[in-house]
Amino acid sequence: MSQEVRVRFAPSPTGPFHIGGARSALFNYLEAKHTGGKFIVRIEDTDRKRSTAESEENIKEALKWLGITWDEGIDVGGNDGPYRQTERLEIYRKYTEKLLAEGKAYYCFCTPEELEAEKEAQMQKGETPVYSGKCRNLPKETVEQYLKEGRPYVIRIATPKDETIEIDDLVRGHVTFDSNKVGDFVIVKSDGIPVYNYCVVIDDALMHITHVIRAEEHLSNTPRQIVLYHALGFDVPKFAHVSLILGADKKKMSKRHGATSVQQYRDLGYLPDALVNFLALLGWTPEGDQEIFTRDELIQQFSLDRVAKNPAVFDIEKLNWINFHYMKQLDADQLFALCLPHLQKAGYAPEELDETKKQWLKDMVWAMREHVQYGAQITDAVKLFFTDDYAPENEETAAVLKEETAPAVLTMFCQELQALDDVTADTVQPLFKKIQKGLKVKGKFVYMPIRVALTGVMHGPDLNVIVALMGRDKVVSRLQASGLLQA
């Protein structure tokens, strides 16, 4: 019987939840669901200076918003807790004592100044800086004396010499490392706190993690972790190092490329299903040409053997295209709920809405649905209803109002509109045909000048809908402001 797949996502709560972390969490989640395994979430918070409860909450909220749920871990519990590293310090201490007793780890009393001088000397020779192992074979009596004196120390692992460390990475293939370039690295710092590479090995082993799926930047940590797996007598899991996410300029994604955290995309009005769909395609290639996937389809089709070695490029236009697909599936109430916070932030909607105002705003948002790829775009789309800055956007648009028939069209439309008992999309629509027939002009010579005079652009929602939403007074005012109405 095959072993149950157990994967984990183990973020450090040191800042906003990065989009790359979300992709790593998603790949682990999909692998667990695809194989019928377990997905664990734990918190790596041994960096006490930078770790915050606020960041941990941000990570949890982002995962829940994305619909990435976990089977074991923080908040959920499980048989292998605690699931925060700072709550597992006693566990690490016991393993450290065991390593020291077995001679697989040792106290290092070298001062920062000595270590820096050693590093400088190695670099001047063109060598990779590696600790010399100066304290590795200190006599037991010397160690005891130094400890008794209260000398500061770190604890280092005794890395085997002249060995080749090998892994068969599920994404990158066969990778080798020279143990001599790994050196005797620190596993417990001078303040008594164990380092990341040490904690993660113990945690993964005790939580029975079978597959470690993480970002490519962690590949350099892998040889140290394998040294620790062997020293501690643990089975080594399978590794899969997923390529980095690059910006459009093919450089590592950073703030200069725009939004980088999940919260930012949520705040901009992207939909969680769209972001999950998009993130899945950053480094994973489905078998066919399909690009829109339900969550169940992703779970069914995902496999690590189709995760690419090459870096993934974060294409914001593709995200917008995918998000637009999902937005088109929203009904009027759902779309309005997504857009309302952005309307309020722009000052286009009050905090407290009466039913009349709410219905008008909802109708306006629904009219603009084909022109909004994510929630925050609604403010640009509806700006024409709230500002008097609606001059023609360019020369081509301005030329529409210079057509010979434009003054007559605008004048007749204004007169017919004022004659209506009630201005609605249904009552406005027949006016355009009436003008065509009365002035003997083609449709575009009716629609275009009216649209440009009212909105300053040549394209948009149905003109009768725009007119009804603007209302008689505002439409007449804008037609008069065009200066083209005939006496």
N, C-alpha and C positions, 0 to 999 in steps of 0.2 A: 504494500500500500504506500502511495507516494506521500511525502511529507506535506503538511498543510503550509501554504504560503503565508508568511507573516511579514508585513512591511510596516515601516514607520515613517512619520514625518516629525522631525525634531527641531523646531525653530528656536532661535535665540530671541528673546523678547527685548530687543535693543533699539527698536524704532518702528516706523510704519511697515506694514506687511507688504513686501516687495512682490511685484508681479512674477518674478522668477521663483520666489518661494511658493507662490500659488501654483505655478506650473509643476514644481516638484511634488507638492502635496497631491495635485490632481493625478499625476502619473502613478504615484503610490496607491492612491484610492482606486484608480481604474484597474491596476494590476491585481489588487486584492479582490475586487468585485468580479473581475473576469475569471479568476481562478477559484472563486469560492473561498478565499482566504480571509485573513484578518488585517485590518488597518488600525494602527496604533498612533496616537498623538501624544508626545511628551514634550516637556519644555526644558531646554538647555540654558539654565540661568546662572551658571557659575561665574559669569562675568558680572559681578555684583555692582560694579560702578555704573554699568550701562543698562543693566536689566531693570525693567519697571513693570509693575502690575498693569499699568495703562497699556503698554505694548502687548502684554499677554492677552488682555481683553480684546484689543484690536485684532490680533491674530485669530482668536476664537470666533469673534463676530464675523470676520471676513470669510472664514471657512464655512460657517453656518449659512451666511448669505449666498455663497457659491453652491450650497447644497452638498458640500464635502463633509460627510458625517464620519465619525470614527467608532470602531467597535470597542476599543479599550483606550484608556489614557486619562488625561486631565478631565475633570468634571464627570466622566463616565465611570471611571474606576476599572478594576480588573484584578487578576490574580498576581500580577507582576509589579505592582506599585511599590513605593510612590512614583508618580510620573513627572515630578520636578526634580532636577538634579540636586538642588540645595536641600531637598528633603531626603537625599540618598547618601549624604556624606559619610554616615557610619558604615554603609556598605562598602564604599570605596576604601575607607580606612582599613577595614579587615583584609581586603585584597592587597593593600599596600604592605601591611605587616607580613602577609604570607610571602610576597615577592622578596621582601628584605630578608626574611628568615631563610629562604631558599637560595639566596645569593643572586637572584635575578634582577634585583634593584639595589641601589646603594645611595648613601648620603653623599652629597656634594657640598663642600664648604667653600668653594671658590667664590671670591668676591666679584661683584659686577665689573670692577676695574681689571681684575685678572682675566676675566672672560673677554672683555673688550679688547685687551692687548693681544690675547691669543687669536681672536677673530681678525684683527688688523694684520697680524703677521701672516696668517694664512692667505688673506686676500692679496697681500703684496706679492705673494708667490704664485698668484693665479689659481689658488686652490679653493674648492668649495668650503666655506666655513663649517666645521664640524667640531664639536667638543672633543678635546684630546683624550678624555678618560683619565685625567690626572688623579681624581679621587677614587677611581674604580677599585684599586687594590690597596687602599689604606689599611694598615693593620687594625684589627678589631679594637685593640687598646687605644689607638689614636682616635678612632671614631668615638669611643665611649668618653674619652677625655674631652674632645671637642663638644660633644653633646652636654657634658657636665658643665663646661664653661659657658654654655648658652650661645655658642656661635651660631649665626644664621646659616641655614642650609636649605637646599632643595633636594628632592629625591629624583634620581635618574634611573632609567631602565638600562640594563646591560645588554645592548644590542649585539647579537652574534657577529663575529668578524668574517669577512671574505665569503659572504653568502649571497646568492641571487634570490631576491624576493619576487615571486611571480604571482600574477593574477590573470584569470581569463575573464575579462570584463565583458558583460553581456552586450555592451554597446561598442566599446573601443577595441575589443579583441584581446590578444595576448599582450600583456604589458609586463616589463621586468624592471627591477630596481636593484642597485648595488647597496648592500647593507652597510658598507664602509662609508657611504655618503649620507646614510641615515643618522649614524652616530648614536651616542648615548643621550637621548633627549630627556627633558624634564617631564615627569609625570605628576609631581606635586610641587607647587610653588612655595616660596618661603613663608607665605602667610597660611600655609596648610591647606590651601584649596587645590584640589586636583585639576589638571588641565583638560581641555576639551577632548583631545585624542584618547586620553585614558578613560574618562567617564563614558564616552560614547561606546567604547568597546565593551566595557562591563555591562552597560545598559542594554546594548543590542544582544549580548550573549544571554543575560538573565531574562530578557523579554522574548527570547527564542526567535529573534529576527532571522529570517531565511534569506531575504533579498534586501540589499541596501541600494535604493534608487535615489540618486542625488545629483547635484550639479557637477559639471566637469571640474570646476575649481577645487573640489574636494579630492581629486585624484592624487594630488601631491601629499595628502594626509594618509593615503591608503597604506604605503609601506610601513609607516610607524604603527598604524593600527594592526597590521598583520603581525608585526613583531610582538605586539601586546597580546594578540589572540594566542600565539604560540606560547608565550611566557606564562600566560594564565591558564593554559590547557583547555581553551575553548575551541569549538569548531568555527572555522572561518566561513562567513556567509558568502553568497554570491553578490558581486558588485555590478552596478550598472550606472555609469557616469554619463549623464545627459548633457548634451552640448549647451553652450552659453546662449543667451538671448542677446542679439545685437540690434542696435538701432538701424535706421535706414542708411546711415553712413558707414555701416559695417563695423562700428565700434561698440564696445560693451555698453549695454543700455544704462543710461544714467539720467539725471534730472534734465540735462540739456535736450533730451529727446522728448520731453513732455512729461505727462503723468507716468509715474513708475510704481505707485502703490495701488492695491486693490481698492482702498477707501476712496482714492481720487476718482477712479472709474465709476464707483458706485455714486459718488457725489455728482458726477457729470451726467448721470442718468442713463448709464448703460445697464443692460439687463443681465442677471447672473447666468442664465442659460446661454446667452450669446458669448459672454466672456469665457465660460467653460468650453464651449464649442471652439472658440478661437485659440485658447491656450492649448487645447489638445492637439491642434495642428502645428504648434510651435515645436517641431522636432520629431513628431510622429507622423508617418505617412500612411494613410489608409490604402487599401488595395486598389480601389477604383478611383474615379474622378469626383466622387461625392465630397462635398465640403460642408453641407449642413447636416448635423447629426443630433439626434435626440440623445439624452443621457443614456438611455438603454442601449442605443446603437453604439455609442462609444464604449460602453462596458462590454458589449458583445464582440466588438472588432479589435479592441486594443490588445497589442502584444509588444513586448520589449524588442522582439526581433525586427520590428519595423520602426524602431527609433533610430534616427539618423546620427551619424558621427558629426556631420557638418553643423556649424552654428545655425540657429534659427533667427530669421530677421523679423522683427516686430513691425508689421505693416499696418499702420493705423487705418489706412483706407480699407484694408480687408476687414479689420475689426468693425469699422463703420458699416460696411456692406452686410456683414453677418448680423450685426445688431439691428440694422434696418429690417432684415428679414424677420427677426423675432418681434420687432415693434409692430409690424403689419398684422401680427396675430393677436394684438391686444384689442379689446373692445373699447368703446368710447370712455367708459368709466376708468378702466385701467390706464389708458393713455393719459387721461386728464390727471390722475393721481401721480403719474410719473413726472408730468410737466409742471404741475402746480407749484412745487417749491421753487422752481427756476423763475416762474412768472412772479412769484412773491418777492424773490430776491432782487429782481429787476425793477420792482415797484409797479408792475403791471397788474398785480392782483393784491387786494388787501388781505390781512391775516384772517379777518372774519368775513365770510361771504354770505350774503343773503341768496335766496334761491334764484332770483332773477339774474344777478351778476354771475352766479355759479354756472347757470345754464348757458349764458352768453359766452363765457370763457370756455366752457366745454365744447360748444359748437365751433368756436374759433380754432381751438386746438385740433379738433377732428377735421376741420377744413384744411389744416396745414399738414396733415399726417404724411403726405407723400413728399414733404420737403424737410422732414426732421429725421436724422439718422440716430440721434440719441437725445435724451431729455433736455440737456442744456441748450441744444440748438433751437429750441422753441422760441427763445427770446429774440433771436435774429429773424426768425421766420415771421413773427407777429409784430415786429417793430413798426410796420406800416400802419397798424391800428392805433398806435400810441404816440407817434411823433409826427411833426409837421415837416420833417426832413425827408421828403419823398421826391426830390428832383430826379429827373432822368439819370440813370446810373452811368450812361456812357453816350457817345455821339450817335451810335446806331439807334439807341432807344430814343434819344432826343429828336432824331429825324422823323420818327413816327408822327410827332405832333406838328411837323412841318408839311405833312401831306396836304394837298389842296382841299380835300374833303373834311379834314379834321375839325375845323371850326363848326361846320354845319352839323356834323355827327354829335359833337359834344353839346351843342346848343339844343338839338332835338331830344337827346337823351335826358338832359337836365329838365326840360319842359315836361316830358313824359313821366319822369320820376316824380316830379312835384304833383302831378295830376293823380297819382295812385292813392287809393284810400289806405292801403296797407303795404308796406315795403317788406316783402319776403323773397326768398330765392325763387319761389314759384311765380310770384307776380312780376318779378323783374325779368325773368327769362324771355317772355314774349316781346319785350321792348326791342331787343336786338333785331329780330326779324322785321318788326314794324319799321325800324330805322332803315334797314337794308332796302325794304320795299319802297319806303317813302322817298329816300334819297337816291335810289337806284345805284347802290354801291355794294361791292362784295363784302362777305362776312369779316375778313381780316381788317378791312378799312373801318369797320364798326368796333370790333372788339379791341383792337390794338390801341387806338388813341384813347379810348375810355380807360383801359387798364393802365396805360402809362401815365395818364393824367391823375389817376387815383393812387397809384402805387410806385411809380418811377421805374418799374421793371416790365419786361415783356412777357414773362412767364410766371405762372402761379396757379392757385386753385381756380375752380370755375368762377368766372367773373360775376355771375348772378349771386353766388354765395358771398363773394367779397363785398359786393354792394349791400346785400342784406345785413351783413355783420357790421359794416361801417355805419349803416343807418342813413336816412334821408339827409339830415342836416349836415353831417360831415361830408357826404358825397357832393352835395350842392356847393358847399364851401370850397372844396378842392377843385371842382370844375370852374368855379368863379376865379379861383386863384391862378388858374392856368392862363388867364388873360385871353382866351380864345373864344369865349362865348360871344355870339353875335347879338346885337341889340334887337 
